[in-house]
Amino acid sequence: MMEKKPFCRRCLLEDMPDEAALAQSIRELIDLLPEEKRAPADMTAQRLAQCRACDRLQNGMCMLCGCYVELRAAKRMMKCPDLPGKW
C-alpha cells in the first residue's frame, strides 16, 4: 500500500524535494526577469518570510491568487493579495 504524503502548508517549492523540477523552473523564470523588474534579494527574502508565516500558503502557492509565491515575491512591483500593506 502506498503511503499518503502529508499536505504541505507553509512550504515554498524550494523546501519540497518532490517539486525540485518545478522549483528550478521558477528560479529560471526569476533569472530571466529584467533587473529593473526584479526585487532586491533582501526584499524577496523578507516577502517570502511573510509568505511562510501565512495560513494561505499551500504547496508553494498563494490560495488567494493562485500564484507561486517565489515568483511573485521576486517581482519588484508585485503586492501581497491578502493585505495591501503587507508587502
Biopython code that builds the backbone (N, CA, C, O; Angstrom):
import numpy as np
from Bio.PDB.StructureBuilder import StructureBuilder

atoms = [
    (1, "MET", "N", (0.833, -1.180, 0.000)),
    (1, "MET", "CA", (0.000, 0.000, 0.000)),
    (1, "MET", "C", (0.878, 1.245, 0.000)),
    (1, "MET", "O", (1.842, 1.340, 0.760)),
    (2, "MET", "N", (0.533, 2.193, -0.860)),
    (2, "MET", "CA", (1.319, 3.414, -0.999)),
    (2, "MET", "C", (1.016, 4.376, 0.160)),
    (2, "MET", "O", (-0.143, 4.615, 0.499)),
    (3, "GLU", "N", (2.085, 4.920, 0.758)),
    (3, "GLU", "CA", (1.919, 5.850, 1.864)),
    (3, "GLU", "C", (1.495, 7.220, 1.332)),
    (3, "GLU", "O", (2.085, 7.739, 0.384)),
    (4, "LYS", "N", (0.481, 7.787, 1.943)),
    (4, "LYS", "CA", (-0.009, 9.098, 1.529)),
    (4, "LYS", "C", (0.900, 10.188, 2.088)),
    (4, "LYS", "O", (1.224, 10.194, 3.276)),
    (5, "LYS", "N", (1.307, 11.107, 1.218)),
    (5, "LYS", "CA", (2.165, 12.206, 1.645)),
    (5, "LYS", "C", (1.327, 13.245, 2.382)),
    (5, "LYS", "O", (0.181, 13.492, 2.006)),
    (6, "PRO", "N", (1.882, 13.852, 3.422)),
    (6, "PRO", "CA", (1.140, 14.891, 4.134)),
    (6, "PRO", "C", (0.997, 16.124, 3.250)),
    (6, "PRO", "O", (1.871, 16.425, 2.436)),
    (7, "PHE", "N", (-0.105, 16.827, 3.419)),
    (7, "PHE", "CA", (-0.353, 18.056, 2.676)),
    (7, "PHE", "C", (0.579, 19.127, 3.208)),
    (7, "PHE", "O", (0.631, 19.364, 4.415)),
    (8, "CYS", "N", (1.303, 19.765, 2.332)),
    (8, "CYS", "CA", (2.297, 20.757, 2.751)),
    (8, "CYS", "C", (1.654, 22.120, 2.937)),
    (8, "CYS", "O", (1.049, 22.663, 2.013)),
    (9, "ARG", "N", (1.786, 22.659, 4.115)),
    (9, "ARG", "CA", (1.330, 24.019, 4.392)),
    (9, "ARG", "C", (2.568, 24.833, 4.758)),
    (9, "ARG", "O", (3.493, 24.335, 5.399)),
    (10, "ARG", "N", (2.562, 26.051, 4.350)),
    (10, "ARG", "CA", (3.662, 26.963, 4.645)),
    (10, "ARG", "C", (4.996, 26.471, 4.101)),
    (10, "ARG", "O", (6.045, 26.697, 4.704)),
    (11, "CYS", "N", (4.948, 25.809, 2.979)),
    (11, "CYS", "CA", (6.168, 25.349, 2.312)),
    (11, "CYS", "C", (6.338, 26.101, 1.001)),
    (11, "CYS", "O", (5.379, 26.317, 0.260)),
    (12, "LEU", "N", (7.560, 26.488, 0.734)),
    (12, "LEU", "CA", (7.891, 27.022, -0.576)),
    (12, "LEU", "C", (8.323, 25.855, -1.444)),
    (12, "LEU", "O", (8.659, 24.787, -0.932)),
    (13, "LEU", "N", (8.317, 26.050, -2.735)),
    (13, "LEU", "CA", (8.737, 24.982, -3.641)),
    (13, "LEU", "C", (10.158, 24.530, -3.329)),
    (13, "LEU", "O", (10.468, 23.342, -3.413)),
    (14, "GLU", "N", (11.015, 25.473, -2.972)),
    (14, "GLU", "CA", (12.411, 25.134, -2.677)),
    (14, "GLU", "C", (12.538, 24.215, -1.461)),
    (14, "GLU", "O", (13.575, 23.577, -1.280)),
    (15, "ASP", "N", (11.500, 24.140, -0.628)),
    (15, "ASP", "CA", (11.507, 23.305, 0.570)),
    (15, "ASP", "C", (10.950, 21.902, 0.325)),
    (15, "ASP", "O", (10.983, 21.055, 1.218)),
    (16, "MET", "N", (10.443, 21.657, -0.875)),
    (16, "MET", "CA", (9.755, 20.398, -1.155)),
    (16, "MET", "C", (10.565, 19.577, -2.166)),
    (16, "MET", "O", (10.573, 19.899, -3.354)),
    (17, "PRO", "N", (11.249, 18.518, -1.702)),
    (17, "PRO", "CA", (12.095, 17.715, -2.603)),
    (17, "PRO", "C", (11.350, 17.170, -3.824)),
    (17, "PRO", "O", (11.931, 17.058, -4.903)),
    (18, "ASP", "N", (10.085, 16.835, -3.662)),
    (18, "ASP", "CA", (9.314, 16.288, -4.781)),
    (18, "ASP", "C", (9.022, 17.331, -5.862)),
    (18, "ASP", "O", (8.596, 16.984, -6.964)),
    (19, "GLU", "N", (9.246, 18.578, -5.555)),
    (19, "GLU", "CA", (8.963, 19.664, -6.504)),
    (19, "GLU", "C", (10.246, 20.327, -7.007)),
    (19, "GLU", "O", (10.217, 21.485, -7.425)),
    (20, "ALA", "N", (11.352, 19.617, -6.972)),
    (20, "ALA", "CA", (12.643, 20.195, -7.365)),
    (20, "ALA", "C", (12.635, 20.707, -8.803)),
    (20, "ALA", "O", (13.189, 21.772, -9.078)),
    (21, "ALA", "N", (12.021, 19.973, -9.716)),
    (21, "ALA", "CA", (11.996, 20.402, -11.122)),
    (21, "ALA", "C", (11.182, 21.684, -11.285)),
    (21, "ALA", "O", (11.583, 22.585, -12.022)),
    (22, "LEU", "N", (10.050, 21.767, -10.607)),
    (22, "LEU", "CA", (9.228, 22.974, -10.681)),
    (22, "LEU", "C", (9.943, 24.146, -10.025)),
    (22, "LEU", "O", (9.915, 25.261, -10.548)),
    (23, "ALA", "N", (10.578, 23.906, -8.894)),
    (23, "ALA", "CA", (11.332, 24.962, -8.214)),
    (23, "ALA", "C", (12.450, 25.488, -9.118)),
    (23, "ALA", "O", (12.698, 26.693, -9.159)),
    (24, "GLN", "N", (13.122, 24.593, -9.838)),
    (24, "GLN", "CA", (14.178, 25.001, -10.779)),
    (24, "GLN", "C", (13.593, 25.853, -11.902)),
    (24, "GLN", "O", (14.195, 26.851, -12.300)),
    (25, "SER", "N", (12.435, 25.471, -12.410)),
    (25, "SER", "CA", (11.778, 26.257, -13.470)),
    (25, "SER", "C", (11.428, 27.656, -12.982)),
    (25, "SER", "O", (11.590, 28.630, -13.717)),
    (26, "ILE", "N", (10.951, 27.762, -11.747)),
    (26, "ILE", "CA", (10.622, 29.070, -11.172)),
    (26, "ILE", "C", (11.893, 29.905, -11.025)),
    (26, "ILE", "O", (11.887, 31.096, -11.335)),
    (27, "ARG", "N", (12.979, 29.292, -10.557)),
    (27, "ARG", "CA", (14.261, 30.026, -10.436)),
    (27, "ARG", "C", (14.730, 30.530, -11.798)),
    (27, "ARG", "O", (15.240, 31.644, -11.912)),
    (28, "GLU", "N", (14.555, 29.707, -12.824)),
    (28, "GLU", "CA", (14.951, 30.120, -14.173)),
    (28, "GLU", "C", (14.101, 31.293, -14.661)),
    (28, "GLU", "O", (14.624, 32.206, -15.300)),
    (29, "LEU", "N", (12.814, 31.282, -14.372)),
    (29, "LEU", "CA", (11.947, 32.408, -14.738)),
    (29, "LEU", "C", (12.377, 33.685, -14.023)),
    (29, "LEU", "O", (12.408, 34.761, -14.619)),
    (30, "ILE", "N", (12.706, 33.556, -12.751)),
    (30, "ILE", "CA", (13.164, 34.714, -11.978)),
    (30, "ILE", "C", (14.456, 35.261, -12.582)),
    (30, "ILE", "O", (14.621, 36.475, -12.703)),
    (31, "ASP", "N", (15.364, 34.376, -12.957)),
    (31, "ASP", "CA", (16.634, 34.805, -13.560)),
    (31, "ASP", "C", (16.424, 35.537, -14.886)),
    (31, "ASP", "O", (17.250, 36.360, -15.279)),
    (32, "LEU", "N", (15.326, 35.237, -15.571)),
    (32, "LEU", "CA", (15.029, 35.892, -16.850)),
    (32, "LEU", "C", (14.402, 37.274, -16.694)),
    (32, "LEU", "O", (14.318, 38.033, -17.660)),
    (33, "LEU", "N", (13.961, 37.602, -15.475)),
    (33, "LEU", "CA", (13.362, 38.921, -15.260)),
    (33, "LEU", "C", (14.410, 40.006, -15.480)),
    (33, "LEU", "O", (15.542, 39.877, -15.014)),
    (34, "PRO", "N", (14.038, 41.079, -16.189)),
    (34, "PRO", "CA", (14.981, 42.199, -16.316)),
    (34, "PRO", "C", (15.309, 42.754, -14.923)),
    (34, "PRO", "O", (14.452, 42.788, -14.040)),
    (35, "GLU", "N", (16.530, 43.176, -14.746)),
    (35, "GLU", "CA", (16.996, 43.668, -13.449)),
    (35, "GLU", "C", (16.065, 44.730, -12.853)),
    (35, "GLU", "O", (15.811, 44.720, -11.649)),
    (36, "GLU", "N", (15.566, 45.629, -13.671)),
    (36, "GLU", "CA", (14.712, 46.706, -13.165)),
    (36, "GLU", "C", (13.340, 46.209, -12.692)),
    (36, "GLU", "O", (12.631, 46.926, -11.986)),
    (37, "LYS", "N", (12.970, 45.000, -13.075)),
    (37, "LYS", "CA", (11.686, 44.431, -12.648)),
    (37, "LYS", "C", (11.839, 43.432, -11.501)),
    (37, "LYS", "O", (10.852, 42.983, -10.919)),
    (38, "ARG", "N", (13.078, 43.095, -11.189)),
    (38, "ARG", "CA", (13.357, 42.120, -10.143)),
    (38, "ARG", "C", (13.535, 42.818, -8.798)),
    (38, "ARG", "O", (14.215, 43.840, -8.704)),
    (39, "ALA", "N", (12.923, 42.261, -7.766)),
    (39, "ALA", "CA", (13.091, 42.797, -6.413)),
    (39, "ALA", "C", (14.496, 42.459, -5.917)),
    (39, "ALA", "O", (15.045, 41.416, -6.273)),
    (40, "PRO", "N", (15.080, 43.337, -5.095)),
    (40, "PRO", "CA", (16.381, 43.013, -4.500)),
    (40, "PRO", "C", (16.266, 41.736, -3.655)),
    (40, "PRO", "O", (15.190, 41.413, -3.152)),
    (41, "ALA", "N", (17.374, 41.024, -3.507)),
    (41, "ALA", "CA", (17.369, 39.739, -2.788)),
    (41, "ALA", "C", (16.847, 39.872, -1.359)),
    (41, "ALA", "O", (16.113, 39.002, -0.890)),
    (42, "ASP", "N", (17.217, 40.956, -0.656)),
    (42, "ASP", "CA", (16.753, 41.110, 0.725)),
    (42, "ASP", "C", (15.242, 41.350, 0.782)),
    (42, "ASP", "O", (14.577, 40.876, 1.703)),
    (43, "MET", "N", (14.700, 42.074, -0.186)),
    (43, "MET", "CA", (13.259, 42.298, -0.252)),
    (43, "MET", "C", (12.523, 40.984, -0.536)),
    (43, "MET", "O", (11.499, 40.686, 0.080)),
    (44, "THR", "N", (13.059, 40.213, -1.472)),
    (44, "THR", "CA", (12.451, 38.922, -1.802)),
    (44, "THR", "C", (12.454, 38.015, -0.583)),
    (44, "THR", "O", (11.446, 37.372, -0.293)),
    (45, "ALA", "N", (13.560, 37.952, 0.129)),
    (45, "ALA", "CA", (13.660, 37.108, 1.321)),
    (45, "ALA", "C", (12.665, 37.540, 2.396)),
    (45, "ALA", "O", (12.043, 36.698, 3.044)),
    (46, "GLN", "N", (12.518, 38.837, 2.583)),
    (46, "GLN", "CA", (11.566, 39.350, 3.575)),
    (46, "GLN", "C", (10.132, 38.986, 3.176)),
    (46, "GLN", "O", (9.337, 38.576, 4.021)),
    (47, "ARG", "N", (9.810, 39.133, 1.919)),
    (47, "ARG", "CA", (8.474, 38.779, 1.433)),
    (47, "ARG", "C", (8.193, 37.299, 1.635)),
    (47, "ARG", "O", (7.116, 36.925, 2.099)),
    (48, "LEU", "N", (9.160, 36.457, 1.288)),
    (48, "LEU", "CA", (8.966, 35.013, 1.423)),
    (48, "LEU", "C", (8.841, 34.598, 2.884)),
    (48, "LEU", "O", (8.127, 33.644, 3.193)),
    (49, "ALA", "N", (9.520, 35.293, 3.782)),
    (49, "ALA", "CA", (9.361, 35.008, 5.214)),
    (49, "ALA", "C", (7.921, 35.277, 5.641)),
    (49, "ALA", "O", (7.356, 34.524, 6.434)),
    (50, "GLN", "N", (7.329, 36.348, 5.118)),
    (50, "GLN", "CA", (5.933, 36.640, 5.434)),
    (50, "GLN", "C", (5.007, 35.597, 4.813)),
    (50, "GLN", "O", (4.011, 35.210, 5.425)),
    (51, "CYS", "N", (5.324, 35.145, 3.614)),
    (51, "CYS", "CA", (4.518, 34.099, 2.973)),
    (51, "CYS", "C", (4.573, 32.803, 3.777)),
    (51, "CYS", "O", (3.552, 32.141, 3.960)),
    (52, "ARG", "N", (5.753, 32.442, 4.254)),
    (52, "ARG", "CA", (5.892, 31.203, 5.038)),
    (52, "ARG", "C", (5.034, 31.233, 6.300)),
    (52, "ARG", "O", (4.580, 30.187, 6.767)),
    (53, "ALA", "N", (4.812, 32.409, 6.848)),
    (53, "ALA", "CA", (4.014, 32.542, 8.073)),
    (53, "ALA", "C", (2.517, 32.659, 7.782)),
    (53, "ALA", "O", (1.709, 32.692, 8.711)),
    (54, "CYS", "N", (2.146, 32.720, 6.524)),
    (54, "CYS", "CA", (0.746, 32.962, 6.137)),
    (54, "CYS", "C", (-0.043, 31.651, 6.054)),
    (54, "CYS", "O", (0.442, 30.658, 5.512)),
    (55, "ASP", "N", (-1.245, 31.663, 6.589)),
    (55, "ASP", "CA", (-2.124, 30.487, 6.532)),
    (55, "ASP", "C", (-2.592, 30.168, 5.117)),
    (55, "ASP", "O", (-3.082, 29.068, 4.862)),
    (56, "ARG", "N", (-2.448, 31.094, 4.217)),
    (56, "ARG", "CA", (-2.934, 30.898, 2.848)),
    (56, "ARG", "C", (-1.880, 30.316, 1.908)),
    (56, "ARG", "O", (-2.135, 30.148, 0.715)),
    (57, "LEU", "N", (-0.706, 30.012, 2.438)),
    (57, "LEU", "CA", (0.344, 29.373, 1.641)),
    (57, "LEU", "C", (0.167, 27.867, 1.709)),
    (57, "LEU", "O", (0.130, 27.286, 2.794)),
    (58, "GLN", "N", (0.057, 27.239, 0.549)),
    (58, "GLN", "CA", (-0.066, 25.790, 0.480)),
    (58, "GLN", "C", (0.689, 25.287, -0.748)),
    (58, "GLN", "O", (0.433, 25.714, -1.874)),
    (59, "ASN", "N", (1.616, 24.378, -0.506)),
    (59, "ASN", "CA", (2.399, 23.784, -1.595)),
    (59, "ASN", "C", (3.063, 24.829, -2.483)),
    (59, "ASN", "O", (3.110, 24.669, -3.703)),
    (60, "GLY", "N", (3.574, 25.889, -1.884)),
    (60, "GLY", "CA", (4.276, 26.911, -2.647)),
    (60, "GLY", "C", (3.380, 27.894, -3.369)),
    (60, "GLY", "O", (3.861, 28.778, -4.077)),
    (61, "MET", "N", (2.062, 27.739, -3.190)),
    (61, "MET", "CA", (1.110, 28.618, -3.884)),
    (61, "MET", "C", (0.296, 29.447, -2.896)),
    (61, "MET", "O", (-0.007, 29.007, -1.786)),
    (62, "CYS", "N", (-0.046, 30.640, -3.324)),
    (62, "CYS", "CA", (-0.955, 31.503, -2.572)),
    (62, "CYS", "C", (-2.380, 31.061, -2.910)),
    (62, "CYS", "O", (-2.767, 31.044, -4.079)),
    (63, "MET", "N", (-3.140, 30.713, -1.910)),
    (63, "MET", "CA", (-4.502, 30.252, -2.145)),
    (63, "MET", "C", (-5.472, 31.401, -2.448)),
    (63, "MET", "O", (-6.624, 31.156, -2.806)),
    (64, "LEU", "N", (-5.022, 32.631, -2.310)),
    (64, "LEU", "CA", (-5.866, 33.779, -2.677)),
    (64, "LEU", "C", (-5.808, 34.063, -4.171)),
    (64, "LEU", "O", (-6.833, 34.310, -4.805)),
    (65, "CYS", "N", (-4.606, 34.025, -4.726)),
    (65, "CYS", "CA", (-4.469, 34.416, -6.137)),
    (65, "CYS", "C", (-4.000, 33.273, -7.041)),
    (65, "CYS", "O", (-4.100, 33.377, -8.263)),
    (66, "GLY", "N", (-3.489, 32.184, -6.455)),
    (66, "GLY", "CA", (-3.051, 31.048, -7.251)),
    (66, "GLY", "C", (-1.634, 31.141, -7.778)),
    (66, "GLY", "O", (-1.210, 30.289, -8.559)),
    (67, "CYS", "N", (-0.889, 32.162, -7.364)),
    (67, "CYS", "CA", (0.480, 32.317, -7.863)),
    (67, "CYS", "C", (1.442, 31.432, -7.082)),
    (67, "CYS", "O", (1.149, 30.990, -5.971)),
    (68, "TYR", "N", (2.597, 31.185, -7.691)),
    (68, "TYR", "CA", (3.704, 30.604, -6.954)),
    (68, "TYR", "C", (4.383, 31.772, -6.255)),
    (68, "TYR", "O", (4.884, 32.688, -6.907)),
    (69, "VAL", "N", (4.399, 31.738, -4.928)),
    (69, "VAL", "CA", (4.844, 32.907, -4.169)),
    (69, "VAL", "C", (6.309, 33.255, -4.426)),
    (69, "VAL", "O", (6.684, 34.424, -4.334)),
    (70, "GLU", "N", (7.132, 32.279, -4.743)),
    (70, "GLU", "CA", (8.547, 32.584, -5.005)),
    (70, "GLU", "C", (8.704, 33.482, -6.234)),
    (70, "GLU", "O", (9.580, 34.346, -6.270)),
    (71, "LEU", "N", (7.868, 33.278, -7.220)),
    (71, "LEU", "CA", (7.916, 34.117, -8.412)),
    (71, "LEU", "C", (7.309, 35.486, -8.127)),
    (71, "LEU", "O", (7.876, 36.507, -8.516)),
    (72, "ARG", "N", (6.175, 35.516, -7.462)),
    (72, "ARG", "CA", (5.516, 36.785, -7.150)),
    (72, "ARG", "C", (6.418, 37.668, -6.277)),
    (72, "ARG", "O", (6.541, 38.869, -6.516)),
    (73, "ALA", "N", (7.041, 37.065, -5.273)),
    (73, "ALA", "CA", (7.893, 37.831, -4.357)),
    (73, "ALA", "C", (9.129, 38.388, -5.056)),
    (73, "ALA", "O", (9.683, 39.395, -4.614)),
    (74, "ALA", "N", (9.564, 37.758, -6.125)),
    (74, "ALA", "CA", (10.767, 38.196, -6.842)),
    (74, "ALA", "C", (10.507, 39.373, -7.781)),
    (74, "ALA", "O", (11.449, 39.996, -8.269)),
    (75, "LYS", "N", (9.249, 39.677, -8.032)),
    (75, "LYS", "CA", (8.907, 40.786, -8.929)),
    (75, "LYS", "C", (8.716, 42.062, -8.124)),
    (75, "LYS", "O", (7.853, 42.135, -7.250)),
    (76, "ARG", "N", (9.517, 43.047, -8.425)),
    (76, "ARG", "CA", (9.553, 44.305, -7.671)),
    (76, "ARG", "C", (8.173, 44.945, -7.452)),
    (76, "ARG", "O", (7.870, 45.364, -6.335)),
    (77, "MET", "N", (7.360, 45.026, -8.461)),
    (77, "MET", "CA", (6.107, 45.781, -8.381)),
    (77, "MET", "C", (4.913, 44.965, -7.866)),
    (77, "MET", "O", (3.812, 45.501, -7.744)),
    (78, "MET", "N", (5.114, 43.698, -7.568)),
    (78, "MET", "CA", (4.006, 42.874, -7.096)),
    (78, "MET", "C", (3.692, 43.188, -5.643)),
    (78, "MET", "O", (4.551, 43.644, -4.889)),
    (79, "LYS", "N", (2.451, 42.935, -5.266)),
    (79, "LYS", "CA", (1.984, 43.162, -3.905)),
    (79, "LYS", "C", (1.360, 41.872, -3.370)),
    (79, "LYS", "O", (0.971, 40.996, -4.143)),
    (80, "CYS", "N", (1.271, 41.765, -2.070)),
    (80, "CYS", "CA", (0.597, 40.640, -1.436)),
    (80, "CYS", "C", (-0.907, 40.799, -1.679)),
    (80, "CYS", "O", (-1.455, 41.873, -1.428)),
    (81, "PRO", "N", (-1.588, 39.748, -2.163)),
    (81, "PRO", "CA", (-3.019, 39.863, -2.420)),
    (81, "PRO", "C", (-3.858, 39.849, -1.142)),
    (81, "PRO", "O", (-5.049, 40.157, -1.192)),
    (82, "ASP", "N", (-3.267, 39.501, -0.008)),
    (82, "ASP", "CA", (-4.008, 39.403, 1.235)),
    (82, "ASP", "C", (-4.205, 40.782, 1.870)),
    (82, "ASP", "O", (-5.333, 41.234, 2.065)),
    (83, "LEU", "N", (-3.122, 41.420, 2.177)),
    (83, "LEU", "CA", (-3.172, 42.747, 2.787)),
    (83, "LEU", "C", (-2.302, 43.688, 1.981)),
    (83, "LEU", "O", (-1.095, 43.473, 1.875)),
    (84, "PRO", "N", (-2.889, 44.724, 1.414)),
    (84, "PRO", "CA", (-2.124, 45.627, 0.537)),
    (84, "PRO", "C", (-0.842, 46.172, 1.161)),
    (84, "PRO", "O", (0.142, 46.358, 0.445)),
    (85, "GLY", "N", (-0.816, 46.429, 2.447)),
    (85, "GLY", "CA", (0.380, 46.985, 3.059)),
    (85, "GLY", "C", (1.360, 45.939, 3.581)),
    (85, "GLY", "O", (2.416, 46.291, 4.106)),
    (86, "LYS", "N", (1.023, 44.660, 3.443)),
    (86, "LYS", "CA", (1.874, 43.584, 3.975)),
    (86, "LYS", "C", (3.221, 43.579, 3.262)),
    (86, "LYS", "O", (4.273, 43.568, 3.902)),
    (87, "TRP", "N", (3.181, 43.586, 1.937)),
    (87, "TRP", "CA", (4.376, 43.771, 1.090)),
    (87, "TRP", "C", (3.946, 44.093, -0.302)),
    (87, "TRP", "O", (4.789, 44.287, -1.178)),
]
sb = StructureBuilder()
sb.init_structure("model")
sb.init_model(0)
sb.init_chain("A")
sb.init_seg("    ")
for serial, (resi, resn, name, xyz) in enumerate(atoms, 1):
    if name == "N":
        sb.init_residue(resn, " ", resi, " ")
    sb.init_atom(name, np.array(xyz, "f"), 0.0, 1.0, " ", f" {name:<3s}", serial, name[0])
structure = sb.get_structure()
